[in-house]
Amino acid sequence: MSNFIEKNHQLPVELQRVADFICSCQQPDGAIRWYKNGKLDPWDHTEAAMALTICGRTQAFINAYSWLQQTQANDGSWSANYFLAGTQDAGDDPTKIETNFVAYPATGIWHGYLVTQDIHFARKFFPMVKAAINFVLRYQNSEGDIQWAISSQQSLAKDALVTACSSILRSLQCAIQLAALLDIPVPQWHHAYQRLANALLNKPWRFDRTWESKERFSMDWFYPILAGIYSGREARLRLKKRWYSFVEESLGCRCVSDEPWVTVAESCELVMATIAAGRREDALEMFQWLSQWQDSDGGYWTGYSFRDKQIWPKEKTSWTAAAIVLATDALYELTPASKLFTRQSPFLTSA
């Protein structure tokens, strides 16, 4: 591991408290649940692992990625949810697979390499990344968009989501960079990347084809910025267009424009998108609003209903705490991975 890990005692004590909370959600086998006895999904598990990487919890984040490696299906996928028994989601379809969930570990492994500069770490987990990305790309349509989910138990809409495809695009970028690091040619990934980027930039009709538009969700607004498909100027224009639809002064970012509910994780992600747009002061101000949602155990409440003036739901999730850590890194550049979500992709072409 790099000297960064050895010097991690220099991280703010408050950030280490957040890491302690995330670790409290991790099982001995490495699985990071939403909260104690809660469920797990691969996307949020990976998000939590990245936060532990930033905080120098070496064994914890390696165990988290090892859990993914050990539970990966033969086809390269993971289920959308694990540990559902006894949770409020016990009736969920156990065969459901969401493509952006399967892609996201690629982001986590590249992030881990950026922080640690450990080539052995990258080599160990690249086969997992390769299998996952190849699985996801089986569901890319000829127009470039990627099917949002599959299931053997139910008939799911043949459609694509802006937020999910934006997340996949950044994950695909990370996978390509991992392959380049290891000198492994992946021309099919490059081609798939350009097609997906083109769909997000130029083919809005490929998304929300079979259901009501998701544009009321804040993530559809800012996730394309996190995908790296816009220049700073383009990102600023995109944020300006709907800023007052989603940003609630002194509280955070709404989940949806027509509901009086702000969420900490989406506020953190908007902080990163705002940094990418070159509006650091606005990002910093919004980030400072979020400290009010931290509890005494270091965790953060998921959201707040300002109409009812109460915390809702009454839960503190590992991935909400993780979003705080990632936003902190993006703001204060604590690690070599701090610009992962705030820098335009190097792979975009005019094609």
N, C-alpha and C positions, 0 to 999 in steps of 0.2 A: 504494500500500500504506500501511497505517497506521503510526503511530510505533512500534507494537509490533515490527514487523519491524526497524526501524532500531535499536532498543534491545536486540536479541536477544543481543548480546555479554554481557548480564548473566545469561544462563542458565548454570547450573552446568557446569563443564568436563566433568564425567562424562556429562552429558546430550549434550553435543556429540560426545563419543566414540561414543555410541550412534548418533547421527545419521550420523557418519562411516561406521560399519559399514553402516547402511542404504544410504547412497549407494554403497558398494562393491558392492551387489547390483543397482544400477540401470544399465541399458544406456544408450548415448547417445541412443536414441530415446525414453527416458522409462520404459520397462518396468522394473518392479521385481520381479525373480525372488525365489524363496524364498531362494536363495543362488546363488553364481556357477555358471552352467551348469545351474541347477535350473529347475523349472517355475514357472509363474505362474498364479494364479487371481485373478479380479477383486476378490474380497472382501479377500484379504490384500494385494493391490497397493494397494487404497484405504486399508487400515489403515496401511500403510507411508507412503503419501502424507500422511496426517494427521499422522503423527509428524514428518515433514519440515517440515510447516507450523508445528507447535509450535516447532520448533528454528530457524525462520527461514531454512530453505534454499529461498528463494523460487523460483529457477529450477528446482530439482529437483522441487518439488511441482507446479509448473505443467506441467512436462514430463510428469510422471506422469499428470495428468488429461488432457493433450493426447493421450497415448498411448491412453487410454480413448476419447476422442472420435474418434480416427482409426480405431480398430479396432472400434467399435460396428457391429453388423450393421444392415441396413436396417430390420429389425423392432424395433430398440431393444435387442437383447440382446447378451450376450457369451457365449462358450463357457465351460464350467466350468474348462477348463485350456488353457494355451498352453505352447509350447516343450517338448513332451513327448518329442520325439526324443532318444534317448540317456539318458533318465532312467529310474528304476525304474518309472515309471508309463506307459511307452511304449505299453502295450496299452490304455490308457483310451479310451473312446468319444469321438471328437473332435466329435460332434454333441450331446453332452450339455450342457444348460443348467440351472443351478440358480437358482431364482427369487430366493433371498436374495442370491446373488452379484450378480445384475443390479440389485437394488434398492440395494445398499450405496453405490455412488458418489454417490447423493443425500445420504447422510450426510456423505460426504467434501466435497462442494461446499458444503453448508451450514456445515460445520465451517470450511472455508477462508474463507468470508465472515465468520463470527463472529470469526476471528482477525485477518483483514486489514482488515475493514470496506470492502472494495473492491467497489463495486457493479458495476464493469465485469467483474470476475472472475465474479460471480454471473450476469450477463447472458450472458457468453460461453458458460458451461457449462449454462445452464438448458435449452436444447433437448435436450442429451444426457440430462439428468435426466428431462425430460418423456417422451421416447421410452422410456426404461428403465422408468419407473413404469407407463406405459400398457401396456407389454409384460407386466409382472408381474401387473397387475390383470386381464388376460385369463384368468388361471389361478386367480382367486378363485372359490371355490364359493359356492353360495347360502347356506350356513351361515356363511360369513365366512372360513373357513380358506383357505389358498393352497397349491396343488399344489407339492410340494417341488422337482420337476425334470421335464424333458421330454427326449426324445431321438427322433431319426428312425431310429436303428439298433437300438434295443432297447426292449422293453416295460417301462416303469417302473411301480412300484406307484402306484396312485391314492391318495395319502395326504399327510398334512401333518406337519411336525415342529414341536414347541414352540419349540425354539431358533431354527430358521430363521424361523418366523413372528414371533417376538419381534424378531428383527433387522429383518425387513421392516417391522414396525410403527413402529420408531424411524426407519427410512429414510423411510417414508411421512410421518411427522410433519415430518421435515426438508424433504422435497419441498414439502409444503404451506406451510411457513414461507418457503421460497424463492419460491414463487408469490405469496404475500402481499407479500413485499418488493418484487416486481416488478409488483405490482398486476394479477396474472393470475388470474381466477376459475377455481377448480378444484372445483366442488361435488361432482363424482363422486369425487374423491380423499377429500374429507371423509366421504362416505358409506361408501366402502370402508374407511376408517380405523376408523370406529365398528363396522362389522361384524367386522373382524378383531380389534379389541380385545375385543369381546363374545365372540368365539369363544375367545380366550385366557383370559378371565376366567370364562366361564360354561359352556363346552362342551368339557370335557376329552375327551369321547368322539369328537371330531372329529380327534384326533391319535393316531398309532400305531394306526391301524385295521387295517392289513394285516401288520404285523410286531410283533416283541416290543417291549414298552414300553421307551422310552429313559430312564426315570426313574433308572436307575443312573448315567447321565451327569450330571456336575456342572452342565453348561451348561443342562440342562433345569430345574435347581433355581434358578439365579440369573439366567438370561437374561431371564425375564419382568420382573425388577426393572430390568434395564438398558433394557427396553422402555418403562419409565415408567408401567406400568399400576397400580402399587401406591403407596399412601401410605407415609410413613416407618414408621408403626406396622405396617402390613400387611407391609412388607418385612422388618422386624425379626422378626416372627413366622415368616415363610417361612424366613429364614436360620436361626433357632433350631431349627427342626424337624429339619434335617439337617446342621447344622454339624459334628457329630462323625462323620458318615458320610464327609465329604469333606475336612475340614481336618486335615492332618498337622502336628502341632506342630513348629515350627522349620524346616519344609521347604516347605510350600505347599499347594496345592489338588490333590486327586486328579482325574484325568480321569474315572475311573469309580470307584464306591464299593467295588467288589470286586477292584480291582487295585492292587498296591503301587507306584503310579507317579504322581508329581506333575509337573505341567507349569507352566512359567513364565507362558505366555500366559493360561491359565485362572486362574492365581493372580492375575494383574493384573486380569483382568475381575472376579473375585470381590472384589478390593480396591475397585473402583469400585461394585459392588453394595452392599458393606458401608458405603461412604460414603453412598450413597443411602438406606440404612437408618438413618442417623444414628449409626453406630458407628465414628466416625473413629479412635479409639484402636486398636480391633481392626484396622482397615484399615492403619493405620500400622505396627503390629507385624508383620502379615503381609508387607507390602511390604518391610520391613527384612530379612526372611528371604531375599529373592530375590537380594540382592547376591552371595551365594555362588555363584550360577550364571553370573556374568559372566566371560567369557574376556578375555585380554589385548588382543584386537583391538577391544574394545568391544561385541562381540556377546554374546548370551546363549544358553546351551544350551537346547534345546527342553524336555527333561525329565530326571527322575532316578528310577531304580528303587531304592527304599530296601530292597527285599528283597535285591537283588543288590549293593547299594551301588555303583552305577555310573551314569554318565551314559548315558541312552538316549532316543532314538537319538543317534548321534554326528553331530549336525548343529546348526548355529546358523542360524536363519531370520530373514529381515528382519521378518516379522510378529511374531515373539517379541520382538525388539528394539523394534518399534513399540508393542507392548502396554505395555512398560515406560515409554515416553515418555508414553503416554496416561494411565497410572495416576499417573505423577509429576505431570502437569498437574492431574488430578482431586484429588490430595492437597494440592498446594501452590498451586493456582490461579495458574499462570504466565501463562495467556492468557484472553481473553474467552470461549473455548470450553470452559473447564475443567469446567463443570457440564452439558455436553451429555448425558452418560450417567448423571448422578446426580440429575437433577431430574425430578419427576413430569411427565408430559405435560400441556400446557395444553388438550388437545383432548378429554379424556375426558368423556363424558356418562353419565347414568344409563340411557340407552337400551340 
